[in-house]
Each structure stands twice: as C-alpha cells, then as structure tokens.
Amino acid sequence: MKKSEIEKLLIKNGFEVKPGSRHDIWKKAGFPPIPVPRHKGDIPKGTAQRILKDAGIKN
C-alpha cells in the first residue's frame, strides 16, 4: 500500500497530520498518535495494517 493511499484513508476518517522528520504523525481525539513513515515506494504490508488498525480503519 502506498503512503498516499494511507493518507487518503486517514484524512477521510478525520485525522490531521503533523509533519515530522522521518515520519508524519497523524492525530485525532480518542486515538493514540499514529506515525506514518515517509519513504518512496510501498509501505510494508504489516506496517500498513498496523497503521490502519491503530486508526480504527477496517481494510
């Protein structure tokens, strides 16, 4: 899954981004801060699943 696809899902679900140096931190009330790595290419499957799980998004 690409970073842009994860970001679209997070925005759609009401998360806001705070840019960081190596990761963007996504925040929403009632959820822990969710770091999303910034790198080219696909985010590893396990990492992407964990981000979506932490955000309460079913994929």
ROMARMI-45755 format. One record per residue: residue in three letters; x, y, z of N, C-alpha, C in turn. Coordinates in steps of 0.05 Angstrom, whole numbers, plus 5000, padded with zeros to 4 digits. Each point is the difference from the previous one (the first is absolute). Layout:
+-----+------+------+------+-------+-------+-------+------+------+------+
| res | n_xx | n_yy | n_zz | ca_xx | ca_yy | ca_zz | c_xx | c_yy | c_zz |
+-----+------+------+------+-------+-------+-------+------+------+------+
| ALA |    X |    Y |    Z |     X |     Y |     Z |    X |    Y |    Z |
...
+-----+------+------+------+-------+-------+-------+------+------+------+
# end
This chain:
+-----+------+------+------+-------+-------+-------+------+------+------+
| res | n_xx | n_yy | n_zz | ca_xx | ca_yy | ca_zz | c_xx | c_yy | c_zz |
+-----+------+------+------+-------+-------+-------+------+------+------+
| MET | 5017 | 4977 | 5000 |  4983 |  5023 |  5000 | 5018 | 5025 | 5000 |
| LYS | 4993 | 5019 | 4984 |  5016 |  5024 |  4998 | 4993 | 5020 | 5023 |
| LYS | 5019 | 5017 | 5006 |  4996 |  5020 |  5021 | 4976 | 5018 | 4994 |
| SER | 4997 | 5007 | 4975 |  4978 |  5018 |  4992 | 4973 | 4987 | 5004 |
| GLU | 4998 | 4973 | 4996 |  4975 |  4986 |  5005 | 4993 | 5000 | 5030 |
| ILE | 5020 | 4996 | 5017 |  4995 |  5000 |  5029 | 4992 | 5028 | 5009 |
| GLU | 5014 | 5020 | 4989 |  4993 |  5028 |  5007 | 4971 | 5007 | 4993 |
| LYS | 4991 | 4991 | 4976 |  4972 |  5006 |  4992 | 4981 | 4987 | 5019 |
| LEU | 5005 | 4975 | 5009 |  4983 |  4987 |  5019 | 5000 | 5015 | 5027 |
| LEU | 5023 | 5008 | 5009 |  5001 |  5015 |  5026 | 4985 | 5026 | 4998 |
| ILE | 5003 | 5015 | 4979 |  4986 |  5025 |  4996 | 4970 | 4996 | 5000 |
| LYS | 4992 | 4979 | 4985 |  4971 |  4994 |  4997 | 4988 | 4993 | 5027 |
| ASN | 5017 | 4989 | 5019 |  4990 |  4993 |  5026 | 5006 | 5021 | 5022 |
| GLY | 5006 | 5024 | 4991 |  5002 |  5023 |  5019 | 5027 | 5004 | 5013 |
| PHE | 5021 | 4987 | 4991 |  5027 |  5005 |  5012 | 5013 | 5024 | 4988 |
| GLU | 5017 | 5013 | 5016 |  5015 |  5023 |  4991 | 5030 | 4993 | 5002 |
| VAL | 5016 | 5012 | 4982 |  5028 |  4993 |  4999 | 5017 | 5022 | 5014 |
| LYS | 5021 | 4991 | 5013 |  5021 |  5018 |  5011 | 5026 | 4989 | 4988 |
| PRO | 5012 | 5015 | 4982 |  5025 |  4990 |  4986 | 5022 | 4996 | 5020 |
| GLY | 5015 | 4979 | 4996 |  5024 |  4994 |  5016 | 5024 | 4997 | 4982 |
| SER | 5023 | 4992 | 5010 |  5024 |  4998 |  4984 | 4999 | 4974 | 4983 |
| ARG | 4996 | 4977 | 5012 |  4999 |  4975 |  4985 | 4973 | 4988 | 4998 |
| HIS | 4982 | 5009 | 5017 |  4972 |  4990 |  5000 | 4981 | 5024 | 5002 |
| ASP | 4977 | 4997 | 4988 |  4978 |  5019 |  5005 | 4984 | 4989 | 5023 |
| ILE | 4991 | 5017 | 5019 |  4985 |  4991 |  5022 | 4971 | 5008 | 4996 |
| TRP | 4982 | 4980 | 4999 |  4972 |  5005 |  4995 | 4985 | 4999 | 5027 |
| LYS | 4983 | 5020 | 5005 |  4986 |  5002 |  5026 | 4970 | 5004 | 4996 |
| LYS | 4986 | 4989 | 5019 |  4971 |  5003 |  5002 | 4992 | 4995 | 5029 |
| ALA | 4982 | 5015 | 5010 |  4991 |  4997 |  5028 | 4990 | 4971 | 5005 |
| GLY | 5009 | 4988 | 5022 |  4992 |  4973 |  5007 | 5017 | 4978 | 4988 |
| PHE | 5021 | 5008 | 4985 |  5018 |  4980 |  4988 | 5029 | 5008 | 5008 |
| PRO | 5017 | 4980 | 5002 |  5029 |  5007 |  5005 | 5011 | 5012 | 4975 |
| PRO | 5022 | 5016 | 5003 |  5013 |  5011 |  4976 | 5010 | 4977 | 4982 |
| ILE | 4996 | 5002 | 4974 |  5007 |  4979 |  4982 | 5022 | 5009 | 4981 |
| PRO | 5024 | 4989 | 5003 |  5022 |  5007 |  4981 | 4997 | 4986 | 4974 |
| VAL | 5004 | 5015 | 4978 |  5000 |  4988 |  4973 | 5027 | 5007 | 4988 |
| PRO | 5015 | 4979 | 4992 |  5027 |  5005 |  4989 | 4999 | 5015 | 4974 |
| ARG | 5021 | 5016 | 4996 |  5002 |  5015 |  4975 | 5023 | 4988 | 4984 |
| HIS | 4993 | 4984 | 4980 |  5020 |  4990 |  4982 | 4987 | 4992 | 4973 |
| LYS | 5016 | 4997 | 4980 |  4989 |  4994 |  4974 | 4991 | 4971 | 4998 |
| GLY | 4982 | 4995 | 4982 |  4991 |  4972 |  4996 | 4978 | 4993 | 5020 |
| ASP | 4994 | 4974 | 5001 |  4979 |  4990 |  5017 | 5009 | 4998 | 5029 |
| ILE | 4981 | 5004 | 5018 |  5005 |  4995 |  5028 | 4996 | 4970 | 5004 |
| PRO | 5018 | 4987 | 5015 |  4997 |  4971 |  5004 | 4972 | 4993 | 5010 |
| LYS | 4990 | 4977 | 4991 |  4972 |  4991 |  5006 | 4994 | 5000 | 5030 |
| GLY | 5018 | 4989 | 5017 |  4995 |  5000 |  5028 | 4998 | 5027 | 5013 |
| THR | 5017 | 5019 | 4990 |  5000 |  5027 |  5010 | 4974 | 5014 | 4993 |
| ALA | 4992 | 4996 | 4975 |  4975 |  5013 |  4990 | 4976 | 4989 | 5016 |
| GLN | 5000 | 4974 | 5005 |  4978 |  4988 |  5015 | 4999 | 5011 | 5028 |
| ARG | 5023 | 5004 | 5013 |  5002 |  5010 |  5027 | 4990 | 5029 | 5001 |
| ILE | 5008 | 5016 | 4981 |  4991 |  5028 |  4999 | 4969 | 5001 | 4998 |
| LEU | 4989 | 4984 | 4982 |  4971 |  5000 |  4997 | 4985 | 4990 | 5025 |
| LYS | 5012 | 4979 | 5012 |  4988 |  4989 |  5025 | 5001 | 5021 | 5022 |
| ASP | 5022 | 5013 | 5004 |  5002 |  5021 |  5020 | 4981 | 5023 | 4995 |
| ALA | 4994 | 5005 | 4975 |  4981 |  5021 |  4993 | 4971 | 4991 | 5001 |
| GLY | 4995 | 4975 | 5005 |  4973 |  4989 |  5000 | 4987 | 4998 | 4973 |
| ILE | 5017 | 4997 | 4979 |  4990 |  4998 |  4973 | 5002 | 4971 | 4992 |
| LYS | 4978 | 4989 | 4991 |  4999 |  4972 |  4990 | 5008 | 5000 | 4971 |
| ASN | 5018 | 4982 | 4993 |  5009 |  4999 |  4972 | 4996 | 4972 | 4989 |
+-----+------+------+------+-------+-------+-------+------+------+------+
# end
